[in-house]
Amino acid sequence: MVLLILDEPVLVVIAYASLGTLFMPFLAGTLLWLLNRRVTREYRNGLLADLKLGASVLLFIYVGIQEVLGVL
């Protein structure tokens, strides 16, 4: 609805995309922490799930650093 009210919603679209990209590494990190520390042993992550979530976090950190360095 905000897009309909504003004439040029470019900043709203950029903010939406930026917040969306911050959600995935936060979700992966939270799942790594919760599913390895806060649940009983039978529900914990396996090695493959830990590797995938860890790779996701590292990938987003790497891409984020590259974007920041590209702006500077």
Secondary structure, DSSP 4 states (H G I P E B T S, - for coil): -HHHHSS-THHHHHHHHHHHHHHHHHHHHHHHHHHHHSS-GGGS--HHHHHHHHHHHHHHHHHHHHHHHHH-
